[in-house]
Amino acid sequence: MNITVTYKIAKRMLESTGEALSGQQLADEFGISRTAIWKHMKELEEKGYEIESVKKKGYRIVSIPDTLEPITIQIGLKTKRIGQRIEYVESCTSTQIIAHQLAQENAPDGTVVLTETQTAGRGRMARKWDSAAHKGVWMSIILRPNVPPQKAPQFTLVTAVAIVRAIEEVTALQPKIKWPNDILLNGKKCTGILTELQSDADGIQALIVGIGLNVNQDKEDFDLEVQGIATSLKMISGQTVNRQELVRAVLFYTELYTQMYIDEGFGMLKILWESYSTTIGQPVRARMTNHTLEGIAEGISDDGVLQLRTLDGKLHGIYSADIEMTN
Ligand code: BTX
C-alpha cells in the first residue's frame, strides 16, 4: 500500500468539505481501481480516520485522528512559508537534532519538524525537556531570515508573543511571558522556547526555533521532577485542546510576527511582548552562570536585553539568565 497515495486521497476528501466522493470518482482522479480506493479507505481507518461509506454517494471523512501528521496540520493552514514543508516522525530524540540536519541539507525557510514524543528533548544549556507522548506539541521551525546575527535573540521573544496569541485564540486562556523564553499559566510553565543558530562568515544560515508546548497532559504525565513547576493548557482550562488547531495557530502567528520583525524591526513587537510579560516592573533575581543580581526588571531594550535596576540605582543589561520573582 502506497501511504503517500493514501494521504493524497485523504487530503482530496478533506478538501471536499464534508461532501461524499464516490469510489469511481476517486478511482478516476487517482488513476487506480475502485478496489484499490477501498483498500486506501481501510488503511485510513487503521490510522484512526473515521470514514463514512454512504450508499450510492461514496466516502466521507467524519473525523481525523489526534496526530500531528502533515496532512492533519496542512488542511486549513493559513501560512505562505512556515509549514509548507512538514517533516513528521512518530518518535525521535529531539526535533532540534532533525531540524539542524535538515537545515544543513538546505531545507527551505519555514520547514517544520513535528513529533509525538522525544526521548532526548532539550532545553537551554542542555537541560532536559519532558515530552510526553501525544500530549504536547514538540516542534522545531527552520527560519532563514536575512538579518545580521545580532538580531537573532529577538526571535525567541517574537516567537513567545506568537505562541501567546495562538493560545489565546484557540483557548480562553491568558498566558504570560517570563523573560526570556517561558510561557506561564497561573505562574507555572506551559511552554519553553529554544532558539539555536547555524551561522558562518556570511551570517545566519538558519535559525532553529524549538517549541515545547504542554497541551493535554495531566499532572501525572509529567516527570516527577517537573510536576511542581510545569502545567498544561488542559490542566488550567479543564478541557482537552485540539493540538492540530493549536499548531496551525502557532505557525500562523510565528509567520506573521517574524515577518513583522524582519520588515519593521522590534518596536511594535516589543510593546506587545511587554504587555504579556510578568517580569516587567517586578522585583526579580537574575541568576547568571557566575553571579546573581537582584533588582527591578524595568523593561527590555530594542535588542531584547533585559534591563535590571539594582538597589544602588545602576542599570544592568542581562543577556542570558534564569529569572525568579522575589515579591
Ligand atoms: P529551559 O532551559 O528554559 O527549560 C528547561 C527546564 O524546564 C528544565 O530544566 C525543567 O526544569 C523544566 N521542564 C522540563 N520539561 C518541562 C515541561 N515539559 N514543561 C515545563 N517545564 C519543563 C526551555 O528550556 C526550552 C524547551 C524547548 C523544548 C523544545 S521541544 C521541541 C524542540 N526539541 C527539543 O529538543 N527542544 C525543543
py3Dmol code that shows the C-alpha trace and the ligand (Angstrom):
import py3Dmol

protein = """\
ATOM      1  CA  MET A   1       0.000   0.000   0.000  1.00  0.00           C
ATOM      2  CA  ASN A   2       1.476   3.346  -1.040  1.00  0.00           C
ATOM      3  CA  ILE A   3       0.912   5.539   2.012  1.00  0.00           C
ATOM      4  CA  THR A   4       1.639   8.759   0.079  1.00  0.00           C
ATOM      5  CA  VAL A   5      -1.306   7.969  -2.207  1.00  0.00           C
ATOM      6  CA  THR A   6      -3.460   7.163   0.858  1.00  0.00           C
ATOM      7  CA  TYR A   7      -2.727  10.617   2.249  1.00  0.00           C
ATOM      8  CA  LYS A   8      -3.308  12.305  -1.105  1.00  0.00           C
ATOM      9  CA  ILE A   9      -6.732  10.674  -1.245  1.00  0.00           C
ATOM     10  CA  ALA A  10      -7.459  11.733   2.341  1.00  0.00           C
ATOM     11  CA  LYS A  11      -6.414  15.311   1.510  1.00  0.00           C
ATOM     12  CA  ARG A  12      -8.727  15.316  -1.513  1.00  0.00           C
ATOM     13  CA  MET A  13     -11.603  14.047   0.643  1.00  0.00           C
ATOM     14  CA  LEU A  14     -10.992  16.595   3.399  1.00  0.00           C
ATOM     15  CA  GLU A  15     -10.871  19.403   0.850  1.00  0.00           C
ATOM     16  CA  SER A  16     -14.308  18.421  -0.425  1.00  0.00           C
ATOM     17  CA  THR A  17     -15.573  19.884   2.893  1.00  0.00           C
ATOM     18  CA  GLY A  18     -17.887  17.179   4.087  1.00  0.00           C
ATOM     19  CA  GLU A  19     -19.301  16.048   0.738  1.00  0.00           C
ATOM     20  CA  ALA A  20     -19.044  12.346  -0.005  1.00  0.00           C
ATOM     21  CA  LEU A  21     -16.899  11.399  -3.015  1.00  0.00           C
ATOM     22  CA  SER A  22     -17.753   8.266  -4.943  1.00  0.00           C
ATOM     23  CA  GLY A  23     -15.316   5.392  -5.208  1.00  0.00           C
ATOM     24  CA  GLN A  24     -15.493   5.746  -9.002  1.00  0.00           C
ATOM     25  CA  GLN A  25     -14.676   9.463  -8.925  1.00  0.00           C
ATOM     26  CA  LEU A  26     -11.676   8.890  -6.644  1.00  0.00           C
ATOM     27  CA  ALA A  27     -10.569   5.930  -8.752  1.00  0.00           C
ATOM     28  CA  ASP A  28     -10.696   8.075 -11.930  1.00  0.00           C
ATOM     29  CA  GLU A  29      -8.901  11.013 -10.317  1.00  0.00           C
ATOM     30  CA  PHE A  30      -6.089   8.876  -8.955  1.00  0.00           C
ATOM     31  CA  GLY A  31      -5.904   6.507 -11.924  1.00  0.00           C
ATOM     32  CA  ILE A  32      -6.434   3.376  -9.800  1.00  0.00           C
ATOM     33  CA  SER A  33      -9.207   0.779  -9.383  1.00  0.00           C
ATOM     34  CA  ARG A  34     -12.208   1.104  -7.062  1.00  0.00           C
ATOM     35  CA  THR A  35     -10.891  -1.878  -5.111  1.00  0.00           C
ATOM     36  CA  ALA A  36      -7.648  -0.003  -4.575  1.00  0.00           C
ATOM     37  CA  ILE A  37      -9.625   3.015  -3.303  1.00  0.00           C
ATOM     38  CA  TRP A  38     -11.452   0.722  -0.887  1.00  0.00           C
ATOM     39  CA  LYS A  39      -8.082  -0.571   0.397  1.00  0.00           C
ATOM     40  CA  HIS A  40      -6.870   3.002   0.936  1.00  0.00           C
ATOM     41  CA  MET A  41     -10.054   3.654   2.972  1.00  0.00           C
ATOM     42  CA  LYS A  42      -9.271   0.626   5.146  1.00  0.00           C
ATOM     43  CA  GLU A  43      -5.719   1.910   5.594  1.00  0.00           C
ATOM     44  CA  LEU A  44      -7.035   5.309   6.733  1.00  0.00           C
ATOM     45  CA  GLU A  45      -9.398   3.609   9.181  1.00  0.00           C
ATOM     46  CA  GLU A  46      -6.477   1.706  10.628  1.00  0.00           C
ATOM     47  CA  LYS A  47      -4.709   5.031  11.128  1.00  0.00           C
ATOM     48  CA  GLY A  48      -7.644   6.334  13.161  1.00  0.00           C
ATOM     49  CA  TYR A  49      -9.620   8.170  10.471  1.00  0.00           C
ATOM     50  CA  GLU A  50     -13.367   7.639  10.776  1.00  0.00           C
ATOM     51  CA  ILE A  51     -14.801   7.045   7.302  1.00  0.00           C
ATOM     52  CA  GLU A  52     -18.470   7.021   6.477  1.00  0.00           C
ATOM     53  CA  SER A  53     -19.438   4.993   3.473  1.00  0.00           C
ATOM     54  CA  VAL A  54     -22.708   6.367   2.115  1.00  0.00           C
ATOM     55  CA  LYS A  55     -24.579   4.111  -0.260  1.00  0.00           C
ATOM     56  CA  LYS A  56     -24.582   5.372  -3.862  1.00  0.00           C
ATOM     57  CA  LYS A  57     -22.766   8.530  -2.772  1.00  0.00           C
ATOM     58  CA  GLY A  58     -19.357   7.316  -1.697  1.00  0.00           C
ATOM     59  CA  TYR A  59     -16.877   8.005   1.069  1.00  0.00           C
ATOM     60  CA  ARG A  60     -16.646  10.845   3.544  1.00  0.00           C
ATOM     61  CA  ILE A  61     -14.120  11.515   6.325  1.00  0.00           C
ATOM     62  CA  VAL A  62     -16.083  12.099   9.516  1.00  0.00           C
ATOM     63  CA  SER A  63     -13.196  12.596  11.927  1.00  0.00           C
ATOM     64  CA  ILE A  64      -9.434  12.614  11.858  1.00  0.00           C
ATOM     65  CA  PRO A  65      -7.099  11.163  14.478  1.00  0.00           C
ATOM     66  CA  ASP A  66      -5.330  13.244  17.114  1.00  0.00           C
ATOM     67  CA  THR A  67      -1.887  13.126  15.495  1.00  0.00           C
ATOM     68  CA  LEU A  68       0.369  15.836  14.149  1.00  0.00           C
ATOM     69  CA  GLU A  69       0.901  14.224  10.751  1.00  0.00           C
ATOM     70  CA  PRO A  70       1.396  16.835   7.983  1.00  0.00           C
ATOM     71  CA  ILE A  71      -1.983  16.233   6.379  1.00  0.00           C
ATOM     72  CA  THR A  72      -3.844  16.930   9.637  1.00  0.00           C
ATOM     73  CA  ILE A  73      -1.977  20.242  10.008  1.00  0.00           C
ATOM     74  CA  GLN A  74      -1.835  21.462   6.425  1.00  0.00           C
ATOM     75  CA  ILE A  75      -5.573  21.360   5.725  1.00  0.00           C
ATOM     76  CA  GLY A  76      -6.705  24.840   6.756  1.00  0.00           C
ATOM     77  CA  LEU A  77      -3.178  26.154   7.376  1.00  0.00           C
ATOM     78  CA  LYS A  78      -3.135  29.876   6.561  1.00  0.00           C
ATOM     79  CA  THR A  79       0.574  30.476   6.031  1.00  0.00           C
ATOM     80  CA  LYS A  80       2.658  31.144   2.945  1.00  0.00           C
ATOM     81  CA  ARG A  81       6.025  29.800   4.110  1.00  0.00           C
ATOM     82  CA  ILE A  82       6.005  28.227   7.567  1.00  0.00           C
ATOM     83  CA  GLY A  83       4.687  24.677   7.466  1.00  0.00           C
ATOM     84  CA  GLN A  84       4.527  24.330   3.692  1.00  0.00           C
ATOM     85  CA  ARG A  85       7.017  21.538   4.297  1.00  0.00           C
ATOM     86  CA  ILE A  86       6.445  19.451   7.429  1.00  0.00           C
ATOM     87  CA  GLU A  87       8.662  16.551   8.455  1.00  0.00           C
ATOM     88  CA  TYR A  88       6.836  14.274  10.860  1.00  0.00           C
ATOM     89  CA  VAL A  89       8.163  11.343  12.864  1.00  0.00           C
ATOM     90  CA  GLU A  90       6.195   9.379  15.427  1.00  0.00           C
ATOM     91  CA  SER A  91       9.129   9.477  17.850  1.00  0.00           C
ATOM     92  CA  CYS A  92      12.641  10.938  17.871  1.00  0.00           C
ATOM     93  CA  THR A  93      15.487  12.004  20.139  1.00  0.00           C
ATOM     94  CA  SER A  94      14.877  15.724  19.574  1.00  0.00           C
ATOM     95  CA  THR A  95      13.202  17.693  16.788  1.00  0.00           C
ATOM     96  CA  GLN A  96      16.097  20.174  17.121  1.00  0.00           C
ATOM     97  CA  ILE A  97      18.545  17.479  16.011  1.00  0.00           C
ATOM     98  CA  ILE A  98      16.424  16.618  12.954  1.00  0.00           C
ATOM     99  CA  ALA A  99      15.920  20.294  12.096  1.00  0.00           C
ATOM    100  CA  HIS A 100      19.656  21.038  12.309  1.00  0.00           C
ATOM    101  CA  GLN A 101      20.324  18.155   9.956  1.00  0.00           C
ATOM    102  CA  LEU A 102      17.619  19.288   7.507  1.00  0.00           C
ATOM    103  CA  ALA A 103      18.903  22.874   7.624  1.00  0.00           C
ATOM    104  CA  GLN A 104      22.365  21.638   6.685  1.00  0.00           C
ATOM    105  CA  GLU A 105      20.793  19.775   3.778  1.00  0.00           C
ATOM    106  CA  ASN A 106      19.307  23.079   2.539  1.00  0.00           C
ATOM    107  CA  ALA A 107      15.734  22.606   3.771  1.00  0.00           C
ATOM    108  CA  PRO A 108      13.792  25.739   2.815  1.00  0.00           C
ATOM    109  CA  ASP A 109      12.829  28.610   5.084  1.00  0.00           C
ATOM    110  CA  GLY A 110       9.709  27.672   7.051  1.00  0.00           C
ATOM    111  CA  THR A 111      10.346  23.924   7.205  1.00  0.00           C
ATOM    112  CA  VAL A 112       8.728  22.428  10.318  1.00  0.00           C
ATOM    113  CA  VAL A 113       9.656  19.266  12.221  1.00  0.00           C
ATOM    114  CA  LEU A 114       6.934  17.699  14.365  1.00  0.00           C
ATOM    115  CA  THR A 115       6.869  14.620  16.539  1.00  0.00           C
ATOM    116  CA  GLU A 116       4.625  12.901  19.080  1.00  0.00           C
ATOM    117  CA  THR A 117       7.370  12.257  21.618  1.00  0.00           C
ATOM    118  CA  GLN A 118      11.069  12.953  22.203  1.00  0.00           C
ATOM    119  CA  THR A 119      13.482  10.723  24.070  1.00  0.00           C
ATOM    120  CA  ALA A 120      16.091  13.480  24.456  1.00  0.00           C
ATOM    121  CA  GLY A 121      14.095  16.723  24.222  1.00  0.00           C
ATOM    122  CA  ARG A 122      16.342  19.565  25.322  1.00  0.00           C
ATOM    123  CA  GLY A 123      16.049  22.993  26.860  1.00  0.00           C
ATOM    124  CA  ARG A 124      18.659  25.688  27.254  1.00  0.00           C
ATOM    125  CA  MET A 125      22.130  24.700  28.499  1.00  0.00           C
ATOM    126  CA  ALA A 126      21.448  21.037  27.699  1.00  0.00           C
ATOM    127  CA  ARG A 127      18.642  20.767  30.233  1.00  0.00           C
ATOM    128  CA  LYS A 128      16.113  18.021  29.724  1.00  0.00           C
ATOM    129  CA  TRP A 129      12.696  18.786  28.203  1.00  0.00           C
ATOM    130  CA  ASP A 130       9.943  16.382  29.248  1.00  0.00           C
ATOM    131  CA  SER A 131       7.927  15.457  26.117  1.00  0.00           C
ATOM    132  CA  ALA A 132       5.005  13.155  26.964  1.00  0.00           C
ATOM    133  CA  ALA A 133       3.720  11.098  24.018  1.00  0.00           C
ATOM    134  CA  HIS A 134       0.742  12.534  22.074  1.00  0.00           C
ATOM    135  CA  LYS A 135       0.068  15.139  24.779  1.00  0.00           C
ATOM    136  CA  GLY A 136       2.018  18.153  23.620  1.00  0.00           C
ATOM    137  CA  VAL A 137       3.438  19.995  20.653  1.00  0.00           C
ATOM    138  CA  TRP A 138       7.123  19.222  20.213  1.00  0.00           C
ATOM    139  CA  MET A 139       8.255  21.115  17.173  1.00  0.00           C
ATOM    140  CA  SER A 140      11.168  22.894  15.501  1.00  0.00           C
ATOM    141  CA  ILE A 141      10.860  25.580  12.843  1.00  0.00           C
ATOM    142  CA  ILE A 142      13.689  26.365  10.432  1.00  0.00           C
ATOM    143  CA  LEU A 143      13.866  30.071   9.607  1.00  0.00           C
ATOM    144  CA  ARG A 144      16.288  31.666   7.191  1.00  0.00           C
ATOM    145  CA  PRO A 145      15.897  35.389   7.843  1.00  0.00           C
ATOM    146  CA  ASN A 146      18.125  37.791   6.006  1.00  0.00           C
ATOM    147  CA  VAL A 147      19.233  39.657   9.155  1.00  0.00           C
ATOM    148  CA  PRO A 148      22.607  40.096  10.916  1.00  0.00           C
ATOM    149  CA  PRO A 149      23.412  37.615  13.753  1.00  0.00           C
ATOM    150  CA  GLN A 150      22.932  40.282  16.463  1.00  0.00           C
ATOM    151  CA  LYS A 151      19.246  40.355  15.523  1.00  0.00           C
ATOM    152  CA  ALA A 152      18.818  36.648  16.297  1.00  0.00           C
ATOM    153  CA  PRO A 153      17.993  36.751  20.062  1.00  0.00           C
ATOM    154  CA  GLN A 154      14.775  38.696  19.499  1.00  0.00           C
ATOM    155  CA  PHE A 155      13.353  35.770  17.519  1.00  0.00           C
ATOM    156  CA  THR A 156      12.817  33.977  20.842  1.00  0.00           C
ATOM    157  CA  LEU A 157      10.829  36.946  22.149  1.00  0.00           C
ATOM    158  CA  VAL A 158       8.855  37.289  18.918  1.00  0.00           C
ATOM    159  CA  THR A 159       8.047  33.569  18.977  1.00  0.00           C
ATOM    160  CA  ALA A 160       6.868  33.871  22.577  1.00  0.00           C
ATOM    161  CA  VAL A 161       4.392  36.580  21.524  1.00  0.00           C
ATOM    162  CA  ALA A 162       3.219  34.360  18.641  1.00  0.00           C
ATOM    163  CA  ILE A 163       2.615  31.416  20.974  1.00  0.00           C
ATOM    164  CA  VAL A 164       0.696  33.517  23.484  1.00  0.00           C
ATOM    165  CA  ARG A 165      -1.524  34.874  20.681  1.00  0.00           C
ATOM    166  CA  ALA A 166      -2.096  31.322  19.389  1.00  0.00           C
ATOM    167  CA  ILE A 167      -3.043  30.004  22.847  1.00  0.00           C
ATOM    168  CA  GLU A 168      -5.392  32.973  23.337  1.00  0.00           C
ATOM    169  CA  GLU A 169      -7.049  32.281  20.011  1.00  0.00           C
ATOM    170  CA  VAL A 170      -7.555  28.543  20.445  1.00  0.00           C
ATOM    171  CA  THR A 171      -8.442  28.549  24.167  1.00  0.00           C
ATOM    172  CA  ALA A 172      -9.898  31.075  26.579  1.00  0.00           C
ATOM    173  CA  LEU A 173      -6.611  31.176  28.487  1.00  0.00           C
ATOM    174  CA  GLN A 174      -4.409  34.226  29.003  1.00  0.00           C
ATOM    175  CA  PRO A 175      -0.789  33.146  29.279  1.00  0.00           C
ATOM    176  CA  LYS A 176       2.038  35.391  30.433  1.00  0.00           C
ATOM    177  CA  ILE A 177       5.674  35.544  29.343  1.00  0.00           C
ATOM    178  CA  LYS A 178       8.608  35.311  31.725  1.00  0.00           C
ATOM    179  CA  TRP A 179      11.787  36.706  30.197  1.00  0.00           C
ATOM    180  CA  PRO A 180      13.224  35.407  28.010  1.00  0.00           C
ATOM    181  CA  ASN A 181      11.585  32.182  26.952  1.00  0.00           C
ATOM    182  CA  ASP A 182       8.998  30.794  29.366  1.00  0.00           C
ATOM    183  CA  ILE A 183       5.281  30.985  28.856  1.00  0.00           C
ATOM    184  CA  LEU A 184       3.351  30.675  32.096  1.00  0.00           C
ATOM    185  CA  LEU A 185      -0.189  29.868  33.147  1.00  0.00           C
ATOM    186  CA  ASN A 186      -1.043  30.542  36.782  1.00  0.00           C
ATOM    187  CA  GLY A 187       2.686  31.004  37.404  1.00  0.00           C
ATOM    188  CA  LYS A 188       3.653  27.568  36.040  1.00  0.00           C
ATOM    189  CA  LYS A 189       5.499  26.804  32.829  1.00  0.00           C
ATOM    190  CA  CYS A 190       3.360  25.593  29.920  1.00  0.00           C
ATOM    191  CA  THR A 191       5.818  26.347  27.112  1.00  0.00           C
ATOM    192  CA  GLY A 192       9.551  26.654  26.559  1.00  0.00           C
ATOM    193  CA  ILE A 193      11.332  28.045  23.520  1.00  0.00           C
ATOM    194  CA  LEU A 194      14.873  27.191  22.471  1.00  0.00           C
ATOM    195  CA  THR A 195      16.398  29.170  19.599  1.00  0.00           C
ATOM    196  CA  GLU A 196      19.601  27.812  18.092  1.00  0.00           C
ATOM    197  CA  LEU A 197      21.707  29.296  15.342  1.00  0.00           C
ATOM    198  CA  GLN A 198      23.581  27.984  12.334  1.00  0.00           C
ATOM    199  CA  SER A 199      25.900  30.703  11.083  1.00  0.00           C
ATOM    200  CA  ASP A 200      29.124  31.181   9.156  1.00  0.00           C
ATOM    201  CA  ALA A 201      31.262  34.089   7.945  1.00  0.00           C
ATOM    202  CA  ASP A 202      28.385  35.191   5.686  1.00  0.00           C
ATOM    203  CA  GLY A 203      25.981  35.489   8.635  1.00  0.00           C
ATOM    204  CA  ILE A 204      22.932  33.492   9.728  1.00  0.00           C
ATOM    205  CA  GLN A 205      22.391  30.331   7.709  1.00  0.00           C
ATOM    206  CA  ALA A 206      19.429  29.141   9.743  1.00  0.00           C
ATOM    207  CA  LEU A 207      17.625  29.740  12.990  1.00  0.00           C
ATOM    208  CA  ILE A 208      16.186  26.616  14.559  1.00  0.00           C
ATOM    209  CA  VAL A 209      13.304  27.650  16.783  1.00  0.00           C
ATOM    210  CA  GLY A 210      12.323  24.800  19.110  1.00  0.00           C
ATOM    211  CA  ILE A 211       8.921  24.980  20.765  1.00  0.00           C
ATOM    212  CA  GLY A 212       7.776  22.695  23.577  1.00  0.00           C
ATOM    213  CA  LEU A 213       4.111  23.308  24.368  1.00  0.00           C
ATOM    214  CA  ASN A 214       2.347  21.316  27.085  1.00  0.00           C
ATOM    215  CA  VAL A 215      -1.180  20.789  25.811  1.00  0.00           C
ATOM    216  CA  ASN A 216      -3.156  17.831  27.124  1.00  0.00           C
ATOM    217  CA  GLN A 217      -1.038  16.434  29.962  1.00  0.00           C
ATOM    218  CA  ASP A 218      -2.475  15.697  33.370  1.00  0.00           C
ATOM    219  CA  LYS A 219      -0.170  16.238  36.340  1.00  0.00           C
ATOM    220  CA  GLU A 220       0.975  12.605  36.427  1.00  0.00           C
ATOM    221  CA  ASP A 221       2.018  12.739  32.743  1.00  0.00           C
ATOM    222  CA  PHE A 222       4.968  14.943  33.761  1.00  0.00           C
ATOM    223  CA  ASP A 223       8.234  13.589  35.163  1.00  0.00           C
ATOM    224  CA  LEU A 224       8.266  13.851  38.955  1.00  0.00           C
ATOM    225  CA  GLU A 225      10.988  16.492  38.977  1.00  0.00           C
ATOM    226  CA  VAL A 226       8.920  18.959  36.919  1.00  0.00           C
ATOM    227  CA  GLN A 227       5.460  18.256  38.353  1.00  0.00           C
ATOM    228  CA  GLY A 228       5.810  21.200  40.744  1.00  0.00           C
ATOM    229  CA  ILE A 229       6.757  23.760  38.081  1.00  0.00           C
ATOM    230  CA  ALA A 230       5.014  22.580  34.906  1.00  0.00           C
ATOM    231  CA  THR A 231       1.445  22.849  33.728  1.00  0.00           C
ATOM    232  CA  SER A 232      -0.553  22.202  30.562  1.00  0.00           C
ATOM    233  CA  LEU A 233      -3.359  24.006  28.760  1.00  0.00           C
ATOM    234  CA  LYS A 234      -5.722  21.194  29.755  1.00  0.00           C
ATOM    235  CA  MET A 235      -4.767  21.343  33.434  1.00  0.00           C
ATOM    236  CA  ILE A 236      -5.687  25.033  33.574  1.00  0.00           C
ATOM    237  CA  SER A 237      -8.687  25.131  31.223  1.00  0.00           C
ATOM    238  CA  GLY A 238     -10.126  21.752  32.243  1.00  0.00           C
ATOM    239  CA  GLN A 239     -10.614  20.939  28.568  1.00  0.00           C
ATOM    240  CA  THR A 240      -8.792  18.830  26.027  1.00  0.00           C
ATOM    241  CA  VAL A 241      -7.304  21.164  23.430  1.00  0.00           C
ATOM    242  CA  ASN A 242      -7.143  20.365  19.704  1.00  0.00           C
ATOM    243  CA  ARG A 243      -3.399  20.127  19.062  1.00  0.00           C
ATOM    244  CA  GLN A 244      -3.778  20.423  15.278  1.00  0.00           C
ATOM    245  CA  GLU A 245      -5.641  23.714  15.549  1.00  0.00           C
ATOM    246  CA  LEU A 246      -3.062  24.958  18.018  1.00  0.00           C
ATOM    247  CA  VAL A 247      -0.130  24.088  15.734  1.00  0.00           C
ATOM    248  CA  ARG A 248      -1.820  25.909  12.832  1.00  0.00           C
ATOM    249  CA  ALA A 249      -2.316  28.984  15.012  1.00  0.00           C
ATOM    250  CA  VAL A 250       1.292  28.898  16.276  1.00  0.00           C
ATOM    251  CA  LEU A 251       2.614  28.625  12.710  1.00  0.00           C
ATOM    252  CA  PHE A 252       0.320  31.427  11.545  1.00  0.00           C
ATOM    253  CA  TYR A 253       1.343  33.893  14.254  1.00  0.00           C
ATOM    254  CA  THR A 254       5.011  32.901  14.046  1.00  0.00           C
ATOM    255  CA  GLU A 255       4.988  33.734  10.338  1.00  0.00           C
ATOM    256  CA  LEU A 256       3.084  36.979  10.912  1.00  0.00           C
ATOM    257  CA  TYR A 257       5.248  38.281  13.741  1.00  0.00           C
ATOM    258  CA  THR A 258       8.659  37.117  12.491  1.00  0.00           C
ATOM    259  CA  GLN A 259       7.902  38.802   9.153  1.00  0.00           C
ATOM    260  CA  MET A 260       6.825  41.951  11.001  1.00  0.00           C
ATOM    261  CA  TYR A 261      10.097  41.882  12.942  1.00  0.00           C
ATOM    262  CA  ILE A 262      12.169  41.415   9.770  1.00  0.00           C
ATOM    263  CA  ASP A 263      10.325  44.174   7.868  1.00  0.00           C
ATOM    264  CA  GLU A 264       9.647  46.750  10.563  1.00  0.00           C
ATOM    265  CA  GLY A 265      12.019  45.995  13.445  1.00  0.00           C
ATOM    266  CA  PHE A 266      11.261  45.173  17.063  1.00  0.00           C
ATOM    267  CA  GLY A 267       9.283  48.323  18.059  1.00  0.00           C
ATOM    268  CA  MET A 268       5.652  47.124  17.914  1.00  0.00           C
ATOM    269  CA  LEU A 269       6.571  43.605  18.991  1.00  0.00           C
ATOM    270  CA  LYS A 270       8.446  44.934  21.997  1.00  0.00           C
ATOM    271  CA  ILE A 271       5.269  46.729  23.113  1.00  0.00           C
ATOM    272  CA  LEU A 272       3.254  43.523  22.604  1.00  0.00           C
ATOM    273  CA  TRP A 273       5.877  41.445  24.416  1.00  0.00           C
ATOM    274  CA  GLU A 274       5.911  43.854  27.380  1.00  0.00           C
ATOM    275  CA  SER A 275       2.105  43.763  27.560  1.00  0.00           C
ATOM    276  CA  TYR A 276       2.257  39.986  28.054  1.00  0.00           C
ATOM    277  CA  SER A 277       5.217  39.976  30.401  1.00  0.00           C
ATOM    278  CA  THR A 278       5.071  39.029  34.073  1.00  0.00           C
ATOM    279  CA  THR A 279       8.631  40.199  34.585  1.00  0.00           C
ATOM    280  CA  ILE A 280       8.451  43.894  33.730  1.00  0.00           C
ATOM    281  CA  GLY A 281       8.048  46.277  36.672  1.00  0.00           C
ATOM    282  CA  GLN A 282       8.653  43.431  39.140  1.00  0.00           C
ATOM    283  CA  PRO A 283      11.410  42.751  41.658  1.00  0.00           C
ATOM    284  CA  VAL A 284      13.423  39.820  40.347  1.00  0.00           C
ATOM    285  CA  ARG A 285      16.548  37.778  40.942  1.00  0.00           C
ATOM    286  CA  ALA A 286      18.596  37.043  37.809  1.00  0.00           C
ATOM    287  CA  ARG A 287      20.864  34.018  38.100  1.00  0.00           C
ATOM    288  CA  MET A 288      23.683  34.033  35.570  1.00  0.00           C
ATOM    289  CA  THR A 289      26.472  31.492  35.151  1.00  0.00           C
ATOM    290  CA  ASN A 290      28.871  33.207  37.554  1.00  0.00           C
ATOM    291  CA  HIS A 291      26.813  35.628  39.594  1.00  0.00           C
ATOM    292  CA  THR A 292      23.347  36.727  40.685  1.00  0.00           C
ATOM    293  CA  LEU A 293      21.742  40.180  40.596  1.00  0.00           C
ATOM    294  CA  GLU A 294      18.622  41.410  42.357  1.00  0.00           C
ATOM    295  CA  GLY A 295      16.572  44.431  41.409  1.00  0.00           C
ATOM    296  CA  ILE A 296      13.623  45.695  39.435  1.00  0.00           C
ATOM    297  CA  ALA A 297      13.141  44.480  35.859  1.00  0.00           C
ATOM    298  CA  GLU A 298      12.458  47.793  34.121  1.00  0.00           C
ATOM    299  CA  GLY A 299      11.931  46.598  30.584  1.00  0.00           C
ATOM    300  CA  ILE A 300      13.714  45.172  27.587  1.00  0.00           C
ATOM    301  CA  SER A 301      15.912  47.081  25.179  1.00  0.00           C
ATOM    302  CA  ASP A 302      15.375  47.144  21.408  1.00  0.00           C
ATOM    303  CA  ASP A 303      17.761  44.239  21.133  1.00  0.00           C
ATOM    304  CA  GLY A 304      15.813  42.124  23.620  1.00  0.00           C
ATOM    305  CA  VAL A 305      18.190  42.599  26.553  1.00  0.00           C
ATOM    306  CA  LEU A 306      16.518  42.684  29.993  1.00  0.00           C
ATOM    307  CA  GLN A 307      17.113  45.974  31.835  1.00  0.00           C
ATOM    308  CA  LEU A 308      17.537  45.333  35.536  1.00  0.00           C
ATOM    309  CA  ARG A 309      17.999  48.182  38.032  1.00  0.00           C
ATOM    310  CA  THR A 310      19.767  47.141  41.230  1.00  0.00           C
ATOM    311  CA  LEU A 311      19.223  48.817  44.618  1.00  0.00           C
ATOM    312  CA  ASP A 312      22.282  51.054  44.102  1.00  0.00           C
ATOM    313  CA  GLY A 313      20.468  52.620  41.116  1.00  0.00           C
ATOM    314  CA  LYS A 314      22.682  51.016  38.450  1.00  0.00           C
ATOM    315  CA  LEU A 315      21.033  49.701  35.278  1.00  0.00           C
ATOM    316  CA  HIS A 316      22.329  46.307  34.100  1.00  0.00           C
ATOM    317  CA  GLY A 317      21.768  44.690  30.725  1.00  0.00           C
ATOM    318  CA  ILE A 318      21.031  40.969  31.185  1.00  0.00           C
ATOM    319  CA  TYR A 319      21.656  38.877  28.073  1.00  0.00           C
ATOM    320  CA  SER A 320      21.007  35.423  29.471  1.00  0.00           C
ATOM    321  CA  ALA A 321      19.818  34.306  32.919  1.00  0.00           C
ATOM    322  CA  ASP A 322      17.222  32.398  34.873  1.00  0.00           C
ATOM    323  CA  ILE A 323      14.747  34.806  36.410  1.00  0.00           C
ATOM    324  CA  GLU A 324      12.905  34.366  39.704  1.00  0.00           C
ATOM    325  CA  MET A 325      10.304  36.764  41.008  1.00  0.00           C
ATOM    326  CA  THR A 326      11.245  37.932  44.506  1.00  0.00           C
ATOM    327  CA  ASN A 327       7.985  39.552  45.645  1.00  0.00           C
TER     328      ASN A 327
END
"""
ligand_1 = """\
37
BTX
P 14.672 25.885 29.610
O 16.124 25.614 29.796
O 14.185 27.281 29.813
O 13.781 24.945 30.490
C 14.172 23.644 30.837
C 13.693 23.381 32.244
O 12.263 23.397 32.293
C 14.085 22.017 32.766
O 15.325 22.064 33.426
C 12.946 21.658 33.721
O 13.126 22.266 34.982
C 11.751 22.350 33.090
N 10.970 21.440 32.205
C 11.368 20.333 31.558
N 10.374 19.827 30.822
C 9.299 20.638 31.008
C 7.970 20.655 30.514
N 7.502 19.752 29.647
N 7.156 21.651 30.955
C 7.574 22.593 31.802
N 8.823 22.629 32.299
C 9.681 21.660 31.921
C 13.121 25.637 27.545
O 14.369 25.453 28.107
C 13.156 25.284 26.067
C 12.462 23.987 25.767
C 12.331 23.700 24.299
C 11.760 22.352 24.048
C 11.500 22.115 22.592
S 10.526 20.720 22.294
C 10.838 20.785 20.613
C 12.292 21.153 20.486
N 13.133 19.965 20.514
C 13.924 19.965 21.592
O 14.736 19.057 21.879
N 13.725 21.083 22.311
C 12.727 21.925 21.712
"""
view = py3Dmol.view(width=600, height=400)
view.addModel(protein, "pdb")
view.setStyle({"model": 0}, {"cartoon": {"style": "trace"}})
view.addModel(ligand_1, "xyz")
view.setStyle({"model": 1}, {"stick": {}})
view.zoomTo()
view.show()
